[in-house]
Amino acid sequence: MRHFPIFLDLRGRRVVLAGGGEAALAKLRLILKSEAKVTVFAADPAPEIVEWDAERKLRLVKRTFGPGDALCAALAYAASEDDAEDARVAALARADGALVNIVDNLDGSAFITPAIVDRDPVTVAIGTEGAAPVLARKIKADLEAALPSSLGVLARIGQGFRAAVNVLPMGRKRRDFWSEYYFNIGPKALEKEGETGADLALGDLLVDHLSAAPVKGRVDLVGAGPGDPELLTLKARKLLDKADVVIYDRLVSREILELARREALMINVGKKGFGPSTKQTDICASMVEHAAKGDHVVRLKSGDPGVYGRLDEEIDALDTANVDWSIIPGITAANAAAAQLGQSLTKRGRNGALRFLTGHDVKGFAEHDWRGLARPGEVAAIYMGARGARFLQGRLMMHGAAPDTPITAVENASRPDARVIASTLARLPADLEAAAPDGPVILMLGLSPRQAQIALPRLQEEFA
């Protein structure tokens, strides 16, 4: 992010603009929405600027910009539509200590003006770092259609009531009050009784919330999926937006964590295979502790919480503490890996069953039905198996598996940095050692990438 988005308080502050043509008008239409004291320097200003000066919406100085004209100014715009003149204005304004924007000159500007959706005091700013103005306009149009014009009225009414609502405890209790007002009670009252009704509804709602029973905490055990935020379920995304506390594993992607509320307490519990991690008993204790305080806790697990996620241990702890809970499934890594390979997990005539295996358990390398797995056509998704590749190879080949049995390692399935390491049982340990994957890896026994499957018969024909 090159340009950091902020909202600058311009009430009573000075903003200067040099220019009097179309570029200047476009900027002024936005700046005049603020409470800034605007001064325009233009030898030949457009009629609209002259009219705004007459209406005292701005101050017009009919000359070119000069030294000292940006003194005490918060912002300065160079909008003369002449590169040399704009560069001269920018240099003078910088010398006076102002932040400078040169219209249509990203590199020469200290700040940019975003596209704005105005529902005063609700303001949505849209920026694309100057890369895609057309995209910004499309997003603005979509938001204009989606946000009702009454939103600003409700926000203004609510703004005047904020001090009264401070009698409610900070956090979930206060947030629930405002949610009910903005998304339920407020719009209904405004539609039926106008601004007076919406104002009165706030007082009645506050009384209801003050007398309401304490909110009971709960825990949602949420599957974050394999890492792509677009594969997160809608229910999971909504819960992340509401959570007071998010307890997450190391494998949950940064993009998904960004979907949590900014105010939420984020607790990283590690859970790195073969490395340092938080004890399961401590994770359970943390969930119970926060729920007991009345917090809404999201226990966020990579993939699906019921697939090698120690879900039962956490549910048992919550039941023992009498904490309400629910399970929100997620897409597990096997699904994402198969999609990455362009393969089906089951196929008529090949395999009518699918096995999910773990490469190791609490006692070390896990033992399985190796004879059954070694049969031709078997398909298995092996979680946490990369470090045990040589052990898996030995067990399978010992029980009759063919050395050329396809087995594919998928690292970071579904993510932009996903990597597919196509191999066979005979080559697997060496191929993994050469690839040196650092992210989460799942081994897909019996599956190879679709293009490799297509190419193999062709190669066999060529060298027959």
C-alpha positions as CSV (number, residue, x, y, z in Angstrom):
1,M,0.0,0.0,0.0
2,R,1.8,3.1,-1.2
3,H,-0.9,5.7,-0.2
4,F,-2.2,5.3,3.4
5,P,-5.9,6.1,3.6
6,I,-6.8,8.7,6.3
7,F,-9.6,11.2,6.9
8,L,-8.1,14.6,7.4
9,D,-10.0,17.1,9.6
10,L,-10.3,20.2,7.4
11,R,-12.8,22.2,9.6
12,G,-11.6,25.8,9.5
13,R,-8.3,24.9,7.9
14,R,-6.9,26.5,4.8
15,V,-6.9,24.7,1.4
16,V,-5.5,26.4,-1.7
17,L,-5.9,25.6,-5.3
18,A,-4.1,27.0,-8.4
19,G,-6.1,26.8,-11.6
20,G,-9.4,27.9,-13.1
21,G,-10.4,25.3,-15.7
22,E,-12.1,21.9,-15.8
23,A,-9.5,20.1,-13.6
24,A,-9.9,22.8,-11.0
25,L,-13.7,22.5,-11.1
26,A,-13.5,18.8,-10.6
27,K,-11.4,19.1,-7.5
28,L,-13.4,22.0,-6.1
29,R,-16.7,20.1,-6.3
30,L,-15.2,17.6,-3.8
31,I,-13.3,20.1,-1.6
32,L,-16.3,22.3,-1.2
33,K,-18.1,19.4,0.5
34,S,-15.7,19.8,3.4
35,E,-15.6,22.6,6.0
36,A,-12.3,24.0,4.8
37,K,-11.6,27.6,4.0
38,V,-10.8,27.4,0.3
39,T,-8.8,29.9,-1.7
40,V,-8.5,29.7,-5.5
41,F,-5.7,31.4,-7.5
42,A,-6.7,31.8,-11.2
43,A,-6.1,34.7,-13.6
44,D,-8.9,33.5,-15.9
45,P,-11.4,31.4,-13.7
46,A,-14.4,29.5,-15.0
47,P,-17.8,31.1,-14.4
48,E,-18.7,28.5,-11.7
49,I,-15.6,29.6,-9.7
50,V,-16.6,33.2,-9.9
51,E,-20.1,32.3,-8.8
52,W,-18.9,30.3,-5.8
53,D,-16.8,33.3,-4.9
54,A,-19.9,35.5,-5.0
55,E,-21.7,33.0,-2.8
56,R,-18.8,33.1,-0.4
57,K,-18.2,29.3,-0.8
58,L,-14.6,30.1,-1.5
59,R,-12.2,33.1,-1.9
60,L,-11.1,33.8,-5.5
61,V,-7.8,35.6,-6.1
62,K,-7.6,36.6,-9.8
63,R,-3.9,36.1,-10.4
64,T,-1.4,33.3,-10.8
65,F,-0.1,31.5,-7.7
66,G,2.9,33.1,-6.0
67,P,5.4,32.6,-3.2
68,G,3.7,32.5,0.3
69,D,0.3,31.8,-1.1
70,A,0.2,28.4,0.6
71,L,1.4,29.5,4.0
72,C,-0.6,27.9,6.8
73,A,-2.4,25.7,4.2
74,A,-3.1,22.1,5.1
75,L,-3.4,21.1,1.4
76,A,-2.5,22.6,-1.9
77,Y,-3.7,21.6,-5.4
78,A,-1.9,22.3,-8.6
79,A,-4.7,22.1,-11.2
80,S,-3.7,24.5,-14.1
81,E,-3.5,21.7,-16.6
82,D,-0.1,22.8,-17.7
83,D,2.8,20.6,-16.6
84,A,5.4,23.4,-16.2
85,E,3.0,25.7,-14.3
86,D,1.8,22.9,-12.0
87,A,5.4,22.0,-11.2
88,R,6.1,25.7,-10.3
89,V,3.0,25.9,-8.1
90,A,3.9,22.6,-6.4
91,A,7.4,23.7,-5.6
92,L,6.2,27.0,-4.1
93,A,3.5,25.2,-2.0
94,R,6.0,22.6,-0.7
95,A,8.3,25.5,0.3
96,D,5.3,27.0,2.3
97,G,4.9,23.7,4.1
98,A,1.7,22.4,2.5
99,L,0.9,18.8,1.3
100,V,0.7,19.0,-2.5
101,N,-1.5,17.3,-5.1
102,I,-0.7,17.8,-8.7
103,V,-3.8,16.7,-10.7
104,D,-3.1,13.6,-12.9
105,N,0.5,13.4,-11.7
106,L,0.8,10.6,-9.2
107,D,4.5,10.7,-8.7
108,G,4.6,14.4,-8.1
109,S,1.8,14.3,-5.5
110,A,2.2,13.8,-1.7
111,F,-1.5,12.7,-1.5
112,I,-4.3,11.6,-3.8
113,T,-8.0,12.5,-3.7
114,P,-10.1,9.3,-3.8
115,A,-13.5,8.8,-5.4
116,I,-16.1,9.5,-2.7
117,V,-19.5,8.2,-1.8
118,D,-21.1,11.0,0.3
119,R,-23.7,10.1,2.9
120,D,-22.5,12.8,5.3
121,P,-21.3,12.1,8.0
122,V,-20.8,8.6,6.4
123,T,-18.1,8.9,3.8
124,V,-16.7,6.0,1.7
125,A,-13.4,6.7,0.0
126,I,-12.2,4.6,-3.0
127,G,-8.7,4.7,-4.2
128,T,-6.7,2.6,-6.7
129,E,-3.3,4.2,-6.3
130,G,-4.0,5.9,-9.7
131,A,-3.9,2.5,-11.4
132,A,-7.5,2.1,-12.4
133,P,-9.7,5.2,-12.2
134,V,-12.4,3.4,-14.3
135,L,-12.6,0.6,-11.7
136,A,-12.9,3.2,-8.9
137,R,-15.8,4.8,-10.7
138,K,-17.5,1.5,-11.1
139,I,-17.1,0.7,-7.4
140,K,-18.5,4.2,-6.6
141,A,-21.5,3.6,-8.8
142,D,-22.2,0.3,-7.1
143,L,-21.9,1.7,-3.6
144,E,-24.1,4.7,-4.6
145,A,-26.8,2.3,-5.6
146,A,-26.4,0.1,-2.5
147,L,-26.3,2.7,0.2
148,P,-29.6,4.4,0.9
149,S,-29.7,8.2,1.0
150,S,-31.2,7.9,4.5
151,L,-28.0,6.5,5.8
152,G,-26.5,10.0,6.4
153,V,-29.6,11.1,8.3
154,L,-29.5,8.1,10.7
155,A,-25.7,8.7,11.2
156,R,-26.3,12.3,12.1
157,I,-29.0,11.4,14.6
158,G,-26.8,8.7,16.1
159,Q,-23.8,11.0,16.3
160,G,-25.7,13.3,18.6
161,F,-26.7,10.4,20.9
162,R,-23.2,8.8,21.3
163,A,-22.5,10.4,24.7
164,A,-25.8,9.0,26.1
165,V,-24.9,5.5,24.9
166,N,-21.6,5.5,26.9
167,V,-23.6,4.2,29.8
168,L,-23.5,0.9,28.1
169,P,-20.2,-1.1,28.6
170,M,-17.7,-0.8,25.7
171,G,-17.5,-3.7,23.3
172,R,-20.3,-6.2,22.4
173,K,-23.0,-4.6,24.4
174,R,-22.6,-1.1,22.9
175,R,-22.0,-2.6,19.4
176,D,-25.2,-4.6,19.6
177,F,-27.1,-1.4,20.5
178,W,-25.8,0.5,17.4
179,S,-26.4,-2.5,15.2
180,E,-30.0,-2.7,16.2
181,Y,-30.5,1.0,15.7
182,Y,-28.8,1.3,12.3
183,F,-30.1,-1.9,10.7
184,N,-33.5,-2.4,12.3
185,I,-35.1,0.2,14.6
186,G,-33.7,3.4,13.1
187,P,-34.7,2.8,9.4
188,K,-38.2,1.7,10.4
189,A,-38.7,4.7,12.6
190,L,-37.3,7.1,10.0
191,E,-39.6,5.7,7.3
192,K,-42.8,5.9,9.5
193,E,-42.2,9.0,11.6
194,G,-39.3,10.9,10.0
195,E,-36.3,12.3,11.9
196,T,-38.3,13.0,15.0
197,G,-39.4,9.4,15.2
198,A,-35.9,8.1,14.6
199,D,-34.5,10.4,17.3
200,L,-37.1,9.2,19.9
201,A,-36.5,5.5,19.0
202,L,-32.9,5.9,20.2
203,G,-34.0,6.7,23.7
204,D,-36.5,3.8,23.9
205,L,-33.9,1.4,22.5
206,L,-31.3,2.5,25.1
207,V,-33.8,1.8,27.9
208,D,-34.4,-1.7,26.4
209,H,-30.6,-2.4,26.2
210,L,-29.9,-1.1,29.8
211,S,-32.6,-3.5,31.2
212,A,-31.6,-6.5,29.1
213,A,-30.0,-9.5,30.7
214,P,-26.2,-9.8,30.4
215,V,-25.1,-11.3,27.1
216,K,-23.9,-14.9,27.3
217,G,-20.6,-15.7,25.6
218,R,-20.3,-18.4,23.0
219,V,-17.7,-20.0,20.8
220,D,-18.1,-20.7,17.1
221,L,-15.6,-23.4,15.8
222,V,-15.1,-22.1,12.2
223,G,-13.3,-23.7,9.3
224,A,-11.2,-21.1,7.4
225,G,-10.8,-23.2,4.3
226,P,-7.4,-23.8,2.6
227,G,-6.4,-20.2,2.5
228,D,-8.1,-18.5,-0.5
229,P,-10.5,-15.9,1.2
230,E,-13.0,-16.4,-1.6
231,L,-13.4,-20.0,-0.5
232,L,-14.5,-18.9,3.0
233,T,-18.2,-19.7,3.6
234,L,-20.6,-16.7,3.9
235,K,-21.5,-17.8,7.4
236,A,-17.8,-17.9,8.4
237,R,-17.3,-14.4,7.0
238,K,-20.2,-13.0,8.9
239,L,-19.0,-14.5,12.2
240,L,-15.6,-13.1,11.7
241,D,-17.2,-9.7,11.3
242,K,-19.0,-10.0,14.6
243,A,-16.4,-11.7,16.8
244,D,-15.0,-10.1,19.9
245,V,-12.1,-12.6,20.0
246,V,-10.5,-14.6,17.2
247,I,-8.3,-17.6,18.3
248,Y,-6.5,-18.7,15.1
249,D,-4.0,-21.3,13.9
250,R,-0.8,-20.5,12.1
251,L,-2.0,-21.9,8.8
252,V,-4.9,-19.4,8.6
253,S,-4.0,-17.0,5.8
254,R,-3.4,-13.3,6.4
255,E,-6.1,-12.4,3.9
256,I,-8.7,-14.3,5.9
257,L,-7.5,-12.7,9.2
258,E,-7.9,-9.3,7.6
259,L,-11.7,-10.0,7.4
260,A,-12.0,-9.9,11.2
261,R,-13.1,-6.7,12.9
262,R,-10.3,-4.3,13.6
263,E,-11.3,-4.1,17.2
264,A,-11.3,-7.9,17.7
265,L,-8.7,-9.4,20.0
266,M,-6.6,-11.6,17.8
267,I,-4.9,-14.6,19.5
268,N,-2.3,-16.7,17.5
269,V,-2.1,-20.2,19.0
270,G,0.6,-21.4,16.6
271,K,-0.1,-25.1,16.0
272,K,2.9,-25.6,13.7
273,G,3.6,-29.2,12.9
274,F,7.0,-30.4,14.3
275,G,7.5,-26.9,15.7
276,P,6.6,-24.7,18.7
277,S,2.9,-24.5,19.3
278,T,0.4,-23.6,22.0
279,K,-0.7,-26.5,24.2
280,Q,-4.2,-27.8,23.3
281,T,-5.2,-27.4,27.0
282,D,-4.2,-23.8,26.9
283,I,-6.3,-23.2,23.7
284,C,-9.3,-24.7,25.4
285,A,-8.8,-22.7,28.5
286,S,-8.5,-19.5,26.4
287,M,-11.8,-20.2,24.7
288,V,-13.6,-20.9,27.9
289,E,-12.1,-17.8,29.6
290,H,-13.2,-15.3,27.0
291,A,-16.7,-16.9,26.6
292,A,-17.1,-16.6,30.4
293,K,-16.6,-12.9,30.1
294,G,-19.5,-12.7,27.6
295,D,-17.3,-12.5,24.5
296,H,-18.3,-13.9,21.1
297,V,-15.3,-16.1,20.3
298,V,-14.4,-17.5,16.9
299,R,-12.0,-20.4,17.0
300,L,-10.6,-20.2,13.5
301,K,-9.0,-23.4,12.1
302,S,-7.4,-23.9,8.7
303,G,-9.5,-26.1,6.4
304,D,-12.4,-27.9,8.1
305,P,-12.5,-28.0,11.9
306,G,-13.5,-31.6,11.9
307,V,-10.6,-32.9,9.8
308,Y,-7.5,-33.3,12.0
309,G,-8.4,-30.2,14.0
310,R,-8.8,-31.8,17.5
311,L,-12.3,-30.6,17.4
312,D,-13.7,-33.1,19.9
313,E,-11.2,-32.0,22.6
314,E,-12.3,-28.4,22.2
315,I,-16.0,-29.3,22.2
316,D,-15.5,-31.4,25.4
317,A,-13.9,-28.5,27.1
318,L,-16.7,-26.1,26.1
319,D,-19.4,-28.6,27.3
320,T,-17.6,-29.1,30.6
321,A,-17.6,-25.3,31.1
322,N,-21.3,-25.0,29.9
323,V,-20.4,-22.7,27.0
324,D,-22.6,-22.6,23.9
325,W,-20.9,-23.6,20.7
326,S,-21.5,-24.3,17.0
327,I,-19.5,-25.8,14.2
328,I,-19.1,-24.0,10.8
329,P,-17.6,-26.4,8.3
330,G,-14.9,-25.3,5.9
331,I,-13.3,-26.6,2.7
332,T,-10.6,-29.0,3.6
333,A,-7.2,-29.1,2.0
334,A,-7.9,-32.3,0.0
335,N,-10.7,-30.6,-1.9
336,A,-8.5,-27.6,-2.7
337,A,-5.6,-29.9,-3.7
338,A,-7.7,-32.0,-6.0
339,A,-9.1,-28.9,-7.7
340,Q,-5.5,-27.6,-8.1
341,L,-4.7,-30.9,-9.9
342,G,-7.8,-30.7,-12.1
343,Q,-8.8,-34.1,-10.7
344,S,-11.8,-35.7,-9.0
345,L,-11.4,-37.3,-5.6
346,T,-13.5,-40.2,-6.7
347,K,-13.9,-41.7,-10.2
348,R,-16.0,-44.5,-11.6
349,G,-13.9,-47.5,-12.4
350,R,-10.9,-46.2,-10.4
351,N,-11.9,-45.6,-6.8
352,G,-15.2,-45.8,-5.1
353,A,-13.7,-44.8,-1.7
354,L,-11.5,-42.0,-0.5
355,R,-9.3,-42.0,2.5
356,F,-8.2,-39.1,4.6
357,L,-5.0,-40.0,6.5
358,T,-2.5,-38.2,8.8
359,G,1.2,-38.6,8.2
360,H,1.9,-38.6,11.9
361,D,0.0,-38.7,15.2
362,V,0.8,-38.0,18.9
363,K,3.0,-41.0,19.0
364,G,5.0,-40.2,15.8
365,F,4.6,-41.5,12.3
366,A,1.1,-42.9,11.9
367,E,0.3,-46.5,11.0
368,H,-2.5,-47.3,8.6
369,D,-3.9,-50.1,6.5
370,W,-0.9,-50.2,4.2
371,R,-1.9,-53.3,2.3
372,G,-5.2,-51.7,1.4
373,L,-3.6,-48.4,0.4
374,A,-1.0,-50.2,-1.8
375,R,-3.7,-51.6,-4.1
376,P,-3.8,-50.1,-7.6
377,G,-6.4,-47.3,-8.0
378,E,-6.5,-46.3,-4.3
379,V,-6.8,-42.6,-3.6
380,A,-5.8,-41.0,-0.3
381,A,-5.3,-37.5,0.9
382,I,-2.4,-37.6,3.4
383,Y,-2.3,-34.6,5.7
384,M,1.0,-33.6,7.5
385,G,2.8,-36.3,5.5
386,A,5.7,-34.4,3.8
387,R,8.2,-35.0,6.6
388,G,7.3,-38.7,6.7
389,A,7.6,-39.2,3.0
390,R,10.4,-41.8,3.3
391,F,8.4,-43.7,6.0
392,L,5.3,-43.7,3.8
393,Q,7.3,-44.8,0.8
394,G,8.8,-47.7,2.7
395,R,5.5,-48.9,4.2
396,L,3.6,-48.8,0.9
397,M,6.3,-50.5,-1.2
398,M,6.7,-53.1,1.5
399,H,3.1,-54.0,1.1
400,G,3.2,-54.2,-2.7
401,A,2.6,-50.7,-4.0
402,A,4.1,-50.2,-7.5
403,P,7.1,-47.8,-7.6
404,D,5.4,-45.7,-10.4
405,T,2.3,-45.2,-8.3
406,P,1.5,-41.5,-8.8
407,I,1.6,-39.3,-5.7
408,T,1.5,-35.5,-5.9
409,A,2.4,-33.0,-3.2
410,V,0.4,-29.8,-3.2
411,E,1.9,-26.9,-1.2
412,N,-0.4,-23.9,-0.2
413,A,-3.4,-25.4,-2.0
414,S,-5.7,-22.7,-3.4
415,R,-3.4,-19.8,-2.6
416,P,-1.6,-17.5,-5.1
417,D,1.8,-19.2,-4.1
418,A,0.4,-22.7,-4.5
419,R,2.9,-25.2,-5.9
420,V,2.3,-28.7,-7.4
421,I,5.1,-31.2,-7.0
422,A,4.2,-34.2,-9.3
423,S,6.0,-37.4,-8.3
424,T,5.8,-41.1,-8.0
425,L,6.2,-43.3,-4.9
426,A,9.8,-44.2,-5.9
427,R,10.8,-40.5,-6.3
428,L,8.7,-38.9,-3.6
429,P,11.4,-38.3,-0.9
430,A,14.0,-37.0,-3.3
431,D,11.5,-34.8,-5.1
432,L,10.3,-33.3,-1.8
433,E,13.8,-32.7,-0.6
434,A,14.7,-30.9,-3.9
435,A,11.5,-28.8,-3.8
436,A,12.0,-27.9,0.0
437,P,8.4,-26.8,0.6
438,D,7.9,-24.3,3.4
439,G,4.1,-24.0,3.4
440,P,1.5,-26.6,4.4
441,V,1.7,-29.7,2.2
442,I,-0.8,-32.4,1.5
443,L,0.1,-35.6,-0.4
444,M,-2.4,-36.9,-2.9
445,L,-1.8,-40.6,-3.3
446,G,-3.0,-42.1,-6.6
447,L,-3.5,-38.7,-8.3
448,S,-1.3,-36.8,-10.7
449,P,-2.0,-33.4,-12.3
450,R,-4.4,-33.7,-15.2
451,Q,-1.9,-32.5,-17.8
452,A,0.6,-35.1,-16.7
453,Q,-2.1,-37.8,-17.1
454,I,-2.9,-36.6,-20.6
455,A,0.8,-36.4,-21.6
456,L,1.7,-39.9,-20.3
457,P,-0.1,-42.0,-22.9
458,R,1.3,-39.7,-25.7
459,L,4.9,-40.3,-24.4
460,Q,4.3,-44.0,-24.2
461,E,3.1,-44.0,-27.9
462,E,6.1,-42.0,-29.0
463,F,8.7,-44.2,-27.4
464,A,6.9,-47.5,-28.1
